[in-house]
Amino acid sequence: MDLNTLTSFIAIVDEGGMTRAAESLHISQSAMSSSISKLERELGVTLFDRGGKGLRLTREGEFFLIWAQRLNETLAEGTQMLQDAITTSGHIRIGNCVENDGIYYMISSFCQQYPHIQVQLYDEKAIWSNYRTSKLDFFVVPESENQGLPHIMLARRRNLYVLMGKDHRLADRVVLRLEDLAKERFAFTATKKGKMDSIYRYYKTQRFLPNVAFLCEGIECMLDLIVQTGVVTLAYNTFRRFRQSMDGIVAIPLDCEIEDSEEIVLAWKEEHSSPLSDVFREFAINYMANDIRRR
């Protein structure tokens, strides 16, 4: 007995005859008749009364139908559970190459809905220069560095904040200007090759030469230095909420004009899509659509 035979048996009952059942399953009537006859020989009973104008279930056939339907439902449930397991467990890998607190709030919401999916975050070292050859599934990057991948917008860089410890002498200010920071020591993030983060370019456009006290490869290290040593740094509005929520850190708006209002996007490699990455992509699209409506 195989599952195709059971499917044929149930189809005959549902369609009211062998001809329409064969058409619905896209098989020949002779093949269906042969499989039903084989099933009856295996069971040692007659399932259909073939007298008269049509097929009618015998008493044994009615009993077997109950069992076959239950088995078919169990199979369907098992198949669905398997598909759910494929798409709701495992891990996805995200390259987070630019400061943006929105991705953390999105991931937090995603993990609440899909607790069995593990999200792995990587910095820019895992991507290097070509996203398409990377083993990562998604990339958080400036739109200008997207390399033509499909994407959605996460946030837009609009203004800058000065980050400092809550006990800093300027921590009670409502707004700050660059001249207020002339005597301050600064911390910056930088790659192993010494490339400074993008905010340092803003200083150069304003002809402001910051006193660089620390270069940090990671953001966590820089935040610790702000609290422990009294240095300051600048952050775009796209990462302000995350940093401001940390113990001991305050964020004060900088009175300035940013000429380039750049979008931060979530991009992905469409040609290497998987059921799991499809789940995260659809979640991200809906999450951002709802986020826009909340605003």
Backbone as CSV, one residue per row, in Angstrom:
resi,resn,N_x,N_y,N_z,CA_x,CA_y,CA_z,C_x,C_y,C_z
1,MET,0.860,-1.191,0.000,0.000,0.000,0.000,0.897,1.241,0.000
2,ASP,0.597,2.161,-0.915,1.367,3.398,-0.937,0.425,4.590,-0.825
3,LEU,1.019,5.767,-0.612,0.216,6.970,-0.388,-0.551,7.378,-1.637
4,ASN,0.007,7.135,-2.804,-0.701,7.485,-4.039,-2.000,6.692,-4.174
5,THR,-1.951,5.423,-3.750,-3.161,4.593,-3.799,-4.230,5.119,-2.851
6,LEU,-3.804,5.522,-1.645,-4.753,6.107,-0.698,-5.361,7.387,-1.254
7,THR,-4.519,8.202,-1.899,-5.012,9.452,-2.490,-6.047,9.164,-3.566
8,SER,-5.786,8.147,-4.371,-6.735,7.765,-5.419,-8.057,7.291,-4.824
9,PHE,-7.982,6.492,-3.786,-9.184,5.988,-3.131,-10.044,7.134,-2.602
10,ILE,-9.429,8.078,-1.899,-10.177,9.222,-1.348,-10.741,10.079,-2.465
11,ALA,-9.984,10.254,-3.560,-10.448,11.076,-4.682,-11.683,10.466,-5.339
12,ILE,-11.727,9.150,-5.450,-12.901,8.500,-6.049,-14.150,8.801,-5.228
13,VAL,-13.989,8.729,-3.906,-15.131,9.016,-3.028,-15.530,10.491,-3.144
14,ASP,-14.548,11.393,-3.114,-14.853,12.825,-3.161,-15.456,13.251,-4.495
15,GLU,-14.955,12.678,-5.599,-15.423,13.084,-6.928,-16.662,12.318,-7.389
16,GLY,-16.996,11.254,-6.669,-18.207,10.496,-7.020,-18.021,9.534,-8.161
17,GLY,-16.805,9.253,-8.549,-16.575,8.305,-9.635,-15.115,8.257,-10.022
18,MET,-14.753,7.200,-10.757,-13.343,7.009,-11.103,-12.894,7.935,-12.225
19,THR,-13.776,8.263,-13.145,-13.381,9.105,-14.277,-12.985,10.493,-13.827
20,ARG,-13.842,11.144,-13.038,-13.526,12.491,-12.562,-12.364,12.489,-11.576
21,ALA,-12.252,11.416,-10.790,-11.134,11.316,-9.852,-9.808,11.232,-10.606
22,ALA,-9.778,10.435,-11.693,-8.559,10.313,-12.494,-8.191,11.653,-13.122
23,GLU,-9.206,12.373,-13.587,-8.942,13.696,-14.174,-8.391,14.662,-13.138
24,SER,-8.927,14.630,-11.926,-8.474,15.566,-10.892,-7.040,15.296,-10.476
25,LEU,-6.619,14.024,-10.566,-5.254,13.661,-10.180,-4.314,13.591,-11.378
26,HIS,-4.846,13.841,-12.567,-4.054,13.848,-13.811,-3.371,12.501,-14.056
27,ILE,-4.138,11.424,-13.864,-3.648,10.087,-14.193,-4.705,9.407,-15.049
28,SER,-4.333,8.303,-15.689,-5.290,7.580,-16.538,-6.282,6.793,-15.677
29,GLN,-7.468,6.581,-16.235,-8.479,5.843,-15.490,-8.058,4.394,-15.303
30,SER,-7.365,3.855,-16.288,-6.921,2.460,-16.179,-5.891,2.292,-15.066
31,ALA,-4.988,3.271,-14.923,-3.982,3.210,-13.855,-4.648,3.299,-12.496
32,MET,-5.679,4.154,-12.400,-6.381,4.288,-11.128,-7.150,3.010,-10.799
33,SER,-7.807,2.456,-11.775,-8.568,1.219,-11.557,-7.642,0.092,-11.125
34,SER,-6.461,0.034,-11.739,-5.498,-1.009,-11.397,-5.012,-0.864,-9.959
35,SER,-4.743,0.391,-9.520,-4.246,0.600,-8.158,-5.302,0.273,-7.120
36,ILE,-6.572,0.569,-7.417,-7.644,0.256,-6.473,-7.841,-1.256,-6.372
37,SER,-7.768,-1.949,-7.510,-7.895,-3.411,-7.487,-6.755,-4.033,-6.689
38,LYS,-5.545,-3.494,-6.842,-4.401,-3.992,-6.081,-4.601,-3.750,-4.593
39,LEU,-5.146,-2.556,-4.223,-5.411,-2.236,-2.821,-6.406,-3.217,-2.224
40,GLU,-7.455,-3.572,-2.981,-8.475,-4.498,-2.488,-7.873,-5.885,-2.261
41,ARG,-6.958,-6.287,-3.157,-6.315,-7.597,-2.974,-5.441,-7.598,-1.720
42,GLU,-4.746,-6.481,-1.485,-3.887,-6.390,-0.305,-4.705,-6.440,0.983
43,LEU,-5.864,-5.762,0.976,-6.712,-5.711,2.167,-7.564,-6.960,2.330
44,GLY,-7.787,-7.654,1.212,-8.624,-8.861,1.266,-10.096,-8.542,1.368
45,VAL,-10.508,-7.337,0.951,-11.918,-6.948,0.999,-12.266,-6.201,-0.287
46,THR,-13.552,-6.046,-0.525,-14.034,-5.243,-1.649,-14.435,-3.871,-1.122
47,LEU,-13.835,-2.822,-1.686,-14.075,-1.461,-1.197,-15.248,-0.794,-1.900
48,PHE,-15.463,-1.156,-3.169,-16.538,-0.518,-3.936,-17.489,-1.573,-4.491
49,ASP,-18.773,-1.246,-4.447,-19.792,-2.044,-5.114,-19.873,-1.535,-6.540
50,ARG,-19.458,-2.348,-7.480,-19.355,-1.907,-8.874,-20.633,-2.203,-9.666
51,GLY,-21.682,-2.626,-9.036,-22.929,-2.859,-9.725,-23.700,-1.561,-9.908
52,GLY,-24.635,-1.540,-10.796,-25.438,-0.342,-11.009,-24.716,0.682,-11.871
53,LYS,-25.141,1.965,-11.738,-24.619,3.012,-12.603,-23.283,3.589,-12.126
54,GLY,-22.991,3.492,-10.854,-21.760,4.094,-10.350,-21.140,3.262,-9.256
55,LEU,-20.035,3.803,-8.721,-19.342,3.128,-7.632,-19.926,3.558,-6.298
56,ARG,-20.192,2.574,-5.444,-20.645,2.869,-4.094,-19.766,2.125,-3.107
57,LEU,-19.481,2.786,-1.980,-18.653,2.155,-0.972,-19.386,0.983,-0.332
58,THR,-18.653,-0.103,-0.156,-19.185,-1.207,0.625,-19.051,-0.861,2.109
59,ARG,-19.564,-1.730,2.948,-19.419,-1.510,4.396,-17.946,-1.442,4.772
60,GLU,-17.144,-2.361,4.204,-15.709,-2.346,4.457,-15.064,-1.081,3.908
61,GLY,-15.575,-0.617,2.750,-15.030,0.603,2.151,-15.292,1.830,3.010
62,GLU,-16.473,1.885,3.634,-16.795,3.013,4.505,-15.883,3.032,5.724
63,PHE,-15.596,1.863,6.264,-14.695,1.788,7.411,-13.278,2.209,6.997
64,PHE,-12.840,1.713,5.833,-11.485,2.031,5.375,-11.363,3.526,5.049
65,LEU,-12.446,4.162,4.576,-12.415,5.586,4.242,-12.088,6.425,5.470
66,ILE,-12.669,6.088,6.620,-12.393,6.827,7.861,-10.909,6.766,8.189
67,TRP,-10.349,5.572,8.089,-8.928,5.392,8.390,-8.056,6.141,7.385
68,ALA,-8.398,6.058,6.095,-7.612,6.702,5.040,-7.632,8.230,5.191
69,GLN,-8.783,8.792,5.539,-8.883,10.236,5.724,-8.047,10.704,6.906
70,ARG,-8.096,9.916,7.990,-7.281,10.277,9.157,-5.796,10.242,8.811
71,LEU,-5.382,9.227,8.081,-3.978,9.103,7.695,-3.573,10.251,6.769
72,ASN,-4.463,10.607,5.858,-4.178,11.696,4.931,-4.026,13.021,5.672
73,GLU,-4.897,13.267,6.671,-4.807,14.490,7.474,-3.513,14.513,8.283
74,THR,-3.160,13.349,8.841,-1.912,13.273,9.609,-0.710,13.555,8.722
75,LEU,-0.736,13.024,7.508,0.349,13.273,6.566,0.449,14.750,6.214
76,ALA,-0.697,15.393,5.991,-0.701,16.814,5.654,-0.152,17.655,6.809
77,GLU,-0.561,17.298,8.032,-0.060,18.017,9.206,1.446,17.826,9.366
78,GLY,1.914,16.586,9.139,3.347,16.318,9.249,4.142,17.074,8.207
79,THR,3.599,17.141,6.982,4.280,17.892,5.924,4.367,19.368,6.267
80,GLN,3.274,19.914,6.811,3.274,21.332,7.192,4.257,21.587,8.329
81,MET,4.296,20.673,9.290,5.239,20.832,10.406,6.672,20.800,9.914
82,LEU,6.939,19.932,8.927,8.286,19.868,8.359,8.646,21.174,7.671
83,GLN,7.715,21.720,6.887,7.973,22.987,6.216,8.166,24.115,7.221
84,ASP,7.373,24.103,8.281,7.535,25.122,9.322,8.902,25.005,9.983
85,ALA,9.353,23.765,10.198,10.658,23.566,10.824,11.775,24.092,9.940
86,ILE,11.611,23.909,8.614,12.629,24.389,7.681,12.727,25.904,7.722
87,THR,11.570,26.558,7.820,11.568,28.019,7.706,11.563,28.754,9.037
88,THR,11.438,28.029,10.142,11.392,28.744,11.418,12.463,28.282,12.393
89,SER,13.470,27.582,11.910,14.603,27.230,12.753,15.864,27.305,11.908
90,GLY,16.976,27.476,12.581,18.223,27.655,11.863,18.803,29.018,12.184
91,HIS,19.584,29.583,11.260,20.168,30.899,11.516,20.278,31.697,10.224
92,ILE,20.246,33.006,10.375,20.516,33.917,9.273,21.674,34.810,9.680
93,ARG,22.462,35.256,8.702,23.668,36.022,8.961,23.540,37.408,8.352
94,ILE,23.755,38.421,9.194,23.593,39.811,8.762,24.904,40.554,8.954
95,GLY,25.380,41.191,7.905,26.552,42.049,8.004,26.125,43.461,8.355
96,ASN,26.492,43.923,9.536,26.094,45.256,10.004,27.287,46.198,9.810
97,CYS,27.284,46.892,8.688,28.468,47.658,8.289,28.372,49.139,8.604
98,VAL,27.265,49.575,9.160,27.089,50.999,9.411,26.241,51.176,10.662
99,GLU,26.518,52.228,11.423,25.789,52.452,12.672,24.329,52.755,12.404
100,ASN,23.461,51.895,12.931,22.024,52.085,12.746,21.284,51.298,13.813
101,ASP,20.663,51.995,14.755,19.993,51.288,15.841,18.711,50.599,15.389
102,GLY,18.157,50.994,14.241,16.915,50.399,13.767,17.009,48.904,13.556
103,ILE,18.172,48.420,13.104,18.301,46.991,12.849,18.212,46.202,14.141
104,TYR,18.655,46.777,15.258,18.593,46.062,16.535,17.147,45.942,17.024
105,TYR,16.369,47.001,16.851,14.960,46.944,17.239,14.196,45.964,16.349
106,MET,14.551,45.932,15.063,13.911,44.994,14.146,14.239,43.554,14.523
107,ILE,15.517,43.275,14.787,15.925,41.925,15.143,15.261,41.476,16.446
108,SER,15.155,42.391,17.407,14.505,42.064,18.676,13.058,41.629,18.450
109,SER,12.341,42.374,17.606,10.958,42.026,17.308,10.874,40.716,16.530
110,PHE,11.807,40.512,15.612,11.833,39.286,14.817,12.040,38.057,15.703
111,CYS,12.979,38.153,16.646,13.286,37.010,17.522,12.134,36.693,18.467
112,GLN,11.334,37.683,18.799,10.159,37.409,19.622,9.138,36.587,18.838
113,GLN,9.017,36.863,17.542,8.058,36.138,16.718,8.595,34.781,16.264
114,TYR,9.920,34.711,16.050,10.545,33.471,15.598,11.674,33.094,16.565
115,PRO,11.338,32.592,17.745,12.361,32.349,18.777,13.351,31.254,18.416
116,HIS,13.039,30.411,17.436,13.937,29.318,17.091,14.909,29.685,15.972
117,ILE,14.800,30.900,15.457,15.734,31.358,14.433,16.829,32.180,15.103
118,GLN,18.045,31.806,14.866,19.186,32.511,15.448,19.687,33.562,14.462
119,VAL,19.848,34.777,14.933,20.368,35.871,14.107,21.830,36.107,14.482
120,GLN,22.702,35.995,13.500,24.128,36.206,13.713,24.549,37.516,13.047
121,LEU,25.154,38.402,13.826,25.584,39.703,13.322,27.091,39.716,13.120
122,TYR,27.505,40.294,11.995,28.922,40.401,11.669,29.248,41.848,11.314
123,ASP,30.501,42.252,11.554,30.899,43.596,11.153,31.459,43.547,9.740
124,GLU,31.981,44.694,9.266,32.364,44.818,7.866,33.505,43.890,7.464
125,LYS,34.261,43.364,8.424,35.380,42.494,8.071,34.896,41.217,7.395
126,ALA,33.642,40.804,7.664,33.101,39.585,7.070,32.634,39.808,5.626
127,ILE,32.624,41.040,5.167,32.110,41.349,3.837,33.228,41.752,2.882
128,TRP,34.150,42.527,3.375,35.213,43.108,2.568,34.609,43.953,1.453
129,SER,34.972,43.719,0.209,34.560,44.658,-0.831,33.418,44.153,-1.707
130,ASN,33.106,42.873,-1.656,32.099,42.332,-2.565,31.033,41.577,-1.791
131,TYR,29.829,42.142,-1.724,28.748,41.504,-0.986,28.322,40.185,-1.631
132,ARG,28.362,40.126,-2.957,27.835,38.967,-3.670,28.652,37.698,-3.418
133,THR,29.916,37.832,-3.092,30.740,36.665,-2.801,30.779,36.359,-1.302
134,SER,30.118,37.187,-0.503,30.079,36.967,0.934,29.159,35.795,1.267
135,LYS,29.401,35.162,2.403,28.545,34.081,2.868,27.367,34.596,3.688
136,LEU,27.272,35.919,3.851,26.183,36.500,4.632,24.897,36.540,3.820
137,ASP,23.770,36.646,4.534,22.461,36.669,3.880,21.951,38.092,3.649
138,PHE,22.251,39.013,4.599,21.764,40.389,4.521,22.903,41.343,4.875
139,PHE,22.728,42.604,4.458,23.758,43.613,4.677,23.097,44.931,5.067
140,VAL,23.564,45.527,6.159,23.120,46.867,6.545,24.220,47.825,6.102
141,VAL,23.925,48.620,5.074,24.949,49.444,4.440,24.365,50.796,4.036
142,PRO,25.223,51.802,3.802,24.734,53.042,3.192,24.223,52.741,1.782
143,GLU,23.180,53.429,1.376,22.596,53.169,0.061,23.623,53.352,-1.056
144,SER,24.554,54.274,-0.882,25.567,54.534,-1.903,26.535,53.364,-2.079
145,GLU,26.602,52.460,-1.098,27.511,51.317,-1.158,26.762,50.003,-1.324
146,ASN,25.567,50.065,-1.866,24.691,48.901,-1.920,25.061,47.891,-3.003
147,GLN,25.848,48.309,-3.995,26.305,47.435,-5.079,25.157,46.856,-5.907
148,GLY,24.049,47.578,-6.008,22.953,47.173,-6.885,22.084,46.040,-6.388
149,LEU,22.176,45.697,-5.115,21.358,44.615,-4.575,19.946,45.105,-4.267
150,PRO,18.944,44.214,-4.302,17.594,44.602,-3.837,17.660,44.977,-2.370
151,HIS,16.842,45.962,-1.961,16.969,46.464,-0.591,15.722,47.216,-0.166
152,ILE,15.637,47.501,1.137,14.629,48.396,1.690,15.342,49.410,2.576
153,MET,14.735,50.578,2.749,15.345,51.600,3.586,15.076,51.313,5.054
154,LEU,16.120,51.418,5.874,15.979,51.272,7.316,15.879,52.627,8.002
155,ALA,16.681,53.573,7.568,16.724,54.880,8.237,17.412,55.881,7.309
156,ARG,17.357,57.148,7.703,18.034,58.200,6.943,18.869,59.040,7.902
157,ARG,20.110,59.242,7.547,20.975,60.116,8.331,20.568,61.567,8.101
158,ARG,20.165,62.235,9.193,19.690,63.603,9.059,20.504,64.590,9.890
159,ASN,20.933,64.162,11.075,21.664,65.084,11.944,22.626,64.328,12.841
160,LEU,23.387,65.077,13.645,24.421,64.502,14.485,24.157,64.782,15.961
161,TYR,24.650,63.872,16.810,24.561,64.032,18.259,25.957,63.863,18.857
162,VAL,26.198,64.599,19.930,27.438,64.450,20.675,27.184,63.453,21.798
163,LEU,27.969,62.385,21.837,27.836,61.373,22.877,28.909,61.585,23.938
164,MET,28.503,61.537,25.195,29.434,61.749,26.298,28.894,61.084,27.555
165,GLY,29.730,60.970,28.566,29.287,60.424,29.831,28.340,61.376,30.542
166,LYS,27.467,60.819,31.368,26.461,61.642,32.041,27.078,62.629,33.028
167,ASP,28.338,62.407,33.442,29.003,63.309,34.376,29.915,64.317,33.667
168,HIS,29.888,64.322,32.351,30.721,65.263,31.596,30.260,66.692,31.857
169,ARG,31.189,67.634,31.789,30.862,69.033,32.090,29.838,69.627,31.127
170,LEU,29.682,69.037,29.928,28.712,69.544,28.947,27.420,68.727,28.918
171,ALA,27.279,67.779,29.814,26.167,66.834,29.747,24.803,67.468,29.978
172,ASP,24.774,68.658,30.601,23.479,69.292,30.869,23.074,70.280,29.785
173,ARG,23.847,70.368,28.718,23.527,71.310,27.641,22.370,70.773,26.782
174,VAL,21.559,71.681,26.271,20.439,71.307,25.416,20.905,71.063,23.983
175,VAL,21.857,71.855,23.525,22.405,71.741,22.187,23.870,72.164,22.245
176,LEU,24.679,71.647,21.324,26.095,71.988,21.293,26.505,72.407,19.890
177,ARG,27.583,73.179,19.822,28.189,73.563,18.553,29.611,73.033,18.508
178,LEU,30.195,72.988,17.331,31.538,72.455,17.210,32.538,73.232,18.051
179,GLU,32.356,74.544,18.128,33.300,75.347,18.919,33.264,74.980,20.405
180,ASP,32.135,74.434,20.850,32.063,73.994,22.250,32.952,72.779,22.506
181,LEU,33.344,72.107,21.423,34.106,70.874,21.551,35.593,71.061,21.261
182,ALA,36.010,72.303,21.132,37.394,72.577,20.717,38.423,71.986,21.677
183,LYS,38.133,71.924,22.967,39.095,71.440,23.956,38.853,69.980,24.361
184,GLU,37.912,69.331,23.682,37.579,67.966,24.074,38.489,66.929,23.395
185,ARG,38.614,65.783,24.036,39.311,64.645,23.445,38.260,63.704,22.840
186,PHE,38.587,63.120,21.691,37.614,62.339,20.937,38.029,60.874,20.819
187,ALA,37.014,60.030,20.703,37.217,58.618,20.378,36.519,58.329,19.055
188,PHE,37.150,57.521,18.211,36.575,57.151,16.921,36.709,55.644,16.726
189,THR,35.815,55.103,15.911,35.991,53.726,15.469,36.797,53.752,14.182
190,ALA,37.592,52.716,13.977,38.419,52.606,12.787,38.667,51.139,12.489
191,THR,38.921,50.822,11.227,39.213,49.451,10.839,40.668,49.119,11.161
192,LYS,41.026,47.841,10.995,42.401,47.441,11.238,43.363,48.137,10.299
193,LYS,42.849,48.538,9.137,43.703,49.241,8.180,43.783,50.734,8.487
194,GLY,43.135,51.159,9.571,43.221,52.550,9.984,42.207,53.479,9.352
195,LYS,41.228,52.933,8.623,40.212,53.768,7.993,39.273,54.313,9.058
196,MET,39.148,55.636,9.133,38.289,56.275,10.135,36.823,56.156,9.731
197,ASP,35.946,56.238,10.736,34.526,56.157,10.408,34.078,57.405,9.657
198,SER,32.874,57.316,9.073,32.419,58.353,8.143,32.245,59.716,8.805
199,ILE,32.005,59.761,10.111,31.779,61.054,10.768,33.047,61.903,10.750
200,TYR,34.200,61.265,10.733,35.445,62.037,10.704,35.508,62.910,9.458
201,ARG,34.885,62.457,8.374,34.869,63.271,7.151,34.077,64.545,7.357
202,TYR,33.067,64.494,8.226,32.289,65.696,8.504,33.163,66.762,9.161
203,TYR,33.997,66.344,10.092,34.907,67.304,10.729,35.771,68.006,9.683
204,LYS,36.270,67.254,8.737,37.151,67.826,7.725,36.421,68.854,6.878
205,THR,35.142,68.586,6.559,34.385,69.563,5.767,34.134,70.845,6.555
206,GLN,34.114,70.751,7.876,33.890,71.926,8.725,35.204,72.564,9.186
207,ARG,36.307,72.017,8.656,37.641,72.519,9.015,37.851,72.512,10.536
208,PHE,37.373,71.446,11.117,37.527,71.255,12.558,38.453,70.064,12.772
209,LEU,39.542,70.260,13.452,40.513,69.197,13.675,40.352,68.657,15.092
210,PRO,39.683,67.512,15.258,39.452,66.979,16.603,40.734,66.412,17.214
211,ASN,40.802,66.467,18.511,41.919,65.881,19.249,41.601,64.402,19.462
212,VAL,42.163,63.533,18.612,41.844,62.110,18.641,42.658,61.434,19.740
213,ALA,41.976,61.002,20.776,42.643,60.340,21.895,42.635,58.820,21.749
214,PHE,41.571,58.275,21.124,41.457,56.822,21.007,40.908,56.439,19.638
215,LEU,41.444,55.361,19.076,40.886,54.712,17.900,40.472,53.301,18.313
216,CYS,39.218,52.962,18.071,38.687,51.683,18.534,38.186,50.880,17.332
217,GLU,38.471,49.593,17.343,37.979,48.758,16.265,36.495,48.439,16.448
218,GLY,36.035,48.395,17.692,34.640,48.075,17.955,33.903,49.206,18.649
219,ILE,32.588,49.260,18.441,31.753,50.299,19.033,31.689,50.145,20.546
220,GLU,31.618,48.887,21.028,31.517,48.660,22.469,32.706,49.253,23.213
221,CYS,33.892,49.080,22.640,35.105,49.625,23.254,35.022,51.141,23.341
222,MET,34.541,51.771,22.280,34.457,53.227,22.269,33.465,53.729,23.320
223,LEU,32.336,53.043,23.472,31.349,53.463,24.459,31.895,53.327,25.876
224,ASP,32.654,52.271,26.115,33.282,52.116,27.428,34.248,53.250,27.710
225,LEU,34.997,53.661,26.697,35.956,54.749,26.873,35.250,56.068,27.168
226,ILE,34.089,56.280,26.544,33.333,57.511,26.789,32.935,57.599,28.258
227,VAL,32.488,56.476,28.805,32.051,56.466,30.202,33.245,56.553,31.148
228,GLN,34.316,55.844,30.848,35.421,55.706,31.791,36.462,56.821,31.714
229,THR,36.643,57.422,30.538,37.754,58.375,30.380,37.326,59.811,30.113
230,GLY,36.044,60.051,29.859,35.580,61.409,29.634,35.715,61.911,28.210
231,VAL,36.099,61.032,27.256,36.173,61.469,25.858,34.758,61.584,25.289
232,VAL,34.656,62.218,24.123,33.366,62.375,23.458,33.489,61.848,22.032
233,THR,32.358,61.711,21.387,32.347,61.361,19.971,31.051,61.868,19.356
234,LEU,30.958,61.811,18.051,29.734,62.180,17.354,29.063,60.928,16.806
235,ALA,27.753,60.940,16.768,26.992,59.823,16.206,25.839,60.374,15.385
236,TYR,25.539,59.699,14.296,24.369,60.078,13.507,23.090,59.747,14.267
237,ASN,22.022,60.380,13.897,20.726,60.115,14.519,20.294,58.664,14.361
238,THR,20.839,57.955,13.385,20.445,56.569,13.130,20.930,55.600,14.193
239,PHE,21.809,56.054,15.098,22.266,55.178,16.161,22.109,55.813,17.530
240,ARG,21.416,56.913,17.618,21.306,57.659,18.866,20.507,56.913,19.926
241,ARG,19.368,56.297,19.538,18.504,55.663,20.543,19.230,54.550,21.288
242,PHE,19.999,53.760,20.531,20.697,52.642,21.156,21.737,53.149,22.155
243,ARG,22.513,54.112,21.767,23.570,54.601,22.641,23.018,55.390,23.823
244,GLN,21.992,56.173,23.548,21.437,57.000,24.616,20.784,56.134,25.695
245,SER,20.349,54.938,25.313,19.699,54.065,26.285,20.698,53.349,27.185
246,MET,21.973,53.440,26.872,22.984,52.767,27.673,23.264,53.554,28.947
247,ASP,23.532,52.823,30.018,23.829,53.463,31.290,25.067,54.345,31.164
248,GLY,24.924,55.566,31.629,26.072,56.463,31.664,26.328,57.250,30.407
249,ILE,25.506,57.082,29.354,25.711,57.790,28.090,24.572,58.788,27.871
250,VAL,24.914,60.012,27.463,23.906,60.998,27.063,24.208,61.416,25.631
251,ALA,23.169,61.810,24.910,23.297,62.248,23.517,22.706,63.645,23.394
252,ILE,23.507,64.605,22.965,23.078,66.004,22.853,23.144,66.426,21.389
253,PRO,22.083,67.028,20.855,22.088,67.439,19.448,23.217,68.418,19.151
254,LEU,23.809,68.257,17.969,24.840,69.176,17.494,24.195,70.150,16.518
255,ASP,24.384,71.435,16.751,23.825,72.467,15.872,24.672,72.532,14.608
256,CYS,24.212,71.853,13.575,24.978,71.805,12.329,24.045,71.457,11.177
257,GLU,24.555,71.586,9.974,23.811,71.226,8.783,24.567,70.125,8.047
258,ILE,23.892,69.007,7.813,24.497,67.917,7.053,24.019,68.018,5.617
259,GLU,24.954,68.220,4.718,24.589,68.412,3.314,24.107,67.103,2.684
260,ASP,24.736,66.001,3.035,24.385,64.708,2.436,23.502,63.914,3.392
261,SER,22.213,63.835,3.059,21.282,63.056,3.869,21.211,61.656,3.271
262,GLU,21.959,60.726,3.838,22.118,59.408,3.227,21.196,58.371,3.850
263,GLU,20.686,57.486,2.996,19.829,56.406,3.469,20.665,55.210,3.906
264,ILE,20.211,54.553,4.980,20.776,53.283,5.415,19.790,52.198,4.991
265,VAL,20.280,51.148,4.327,19.386,50.147,3.755,19.734,48.749,4.244
266,LEU,18.740,47.871,4.165,18.929,46.438,4.385,18.893,45.781,3.014
267,ALA,20.004,45.191,2.592,20.113,44.586,1.262,20.296,43.075,1.383
268,TRP,20.027,42.367,0.281,20.166,40.914,0.279,20.526,40.421,-1.118
269,LYS,21.049,39.187,-1.160,21.417,38.564,-2.424,20.231,37.728,-2.911
270,GLU,19.533,38.228,-3.880,18.301,37.571,-4.335,18.586,36.213,-4.968
271,GLU,19.730,36.062,-5.639,20.011,34.814,-6.344,20.349,33.666,-5.389
272,HIS,20.644,33.981,-4.142,20.962,32.938,-3.160,19.915,32.899,-2.034
273,SER,18.682,33.187,-2.375,17.632,33.222,-1.369,17.342,31.814,-0.853
274,SER,16.910,31.725,0.409,16.547,30.451,1.032,15.218,30.658,1.746
275,PRO,14.519,29.571,2.110,13.249,29.740,2.841,13.416,30.566,4.104
276,LEU,14.534,30.401,4.793,14.757,31.137,6.032,14.987,32.626,5.771
277,SER,15.797,32.940,4.764,16.031,34.351,4.444,14.773,34.995,3.886
278,ASP,13.932,34.195,3.212,12.651,34.729,2.726,11.770,35.158,3.902
279,VAL,11.798,34.365,4.979,11.013,34.701,6.168,11.475,36.038,6.745
280,PHE,12.800,36.214,6.873,13.312,37.452,7.453,13.058,38.633,6.531
281,ARG,13.210,38.441,5.229,12.981,39.534,4.280,11.540,40.029,4.341
282,GLU,10.583,39.087,4.328,9.180,39.487,4.394,8.875,40.160,5.729
283,PHE,9.464,39.650,6.799,9.265,40.280,8.106,9.800,41.705,8.089
284,ALA,11.011,41.907,7.542,11.630,43.232,7.511,10.797,44.219,6.698
285,ILE,10.277,43.777,5.563,9.457,44.649,4.712,8.202,45.087,5.458
286,ASN,7.523,44.138,6.108,6.304,44.473,6.858,6.623,45.327,8.083
287,TYR,7.740,45.033,8.740,8.142,45.789,9.923,8.377,47.252,9.568
288,MET,9.104,47.497,8.470,9.385,48.876,8.079,8.124,49.593,7.604
289,ALA,7.224,48.860,6.947,5.964,49.485,6.517,5.148,49.923,7.725
290,ASN,5.096,49.086,8.755,4.380,49.448,9.977,5.096,50.563,10.726
291,ASP,6.429,50.559,10.685,7.208,51.600,11.367,6.944,52.966,10.753
292,ILE,6.835,52.999,9.433,6.541,54.251,8.737,5.151,54.762,9.122
293,ARG,4.183,53.835,9.219,2.818,54.239,9.597,2.769,54.751,11.027
294,ARG,3.598,54.146,11.927,3.621,54.609,13.314,4.152,56.028,13.413
295,ARG,5.063,56.379,12.521,5.618,57.728,12.550,4.592,58.765,12.116
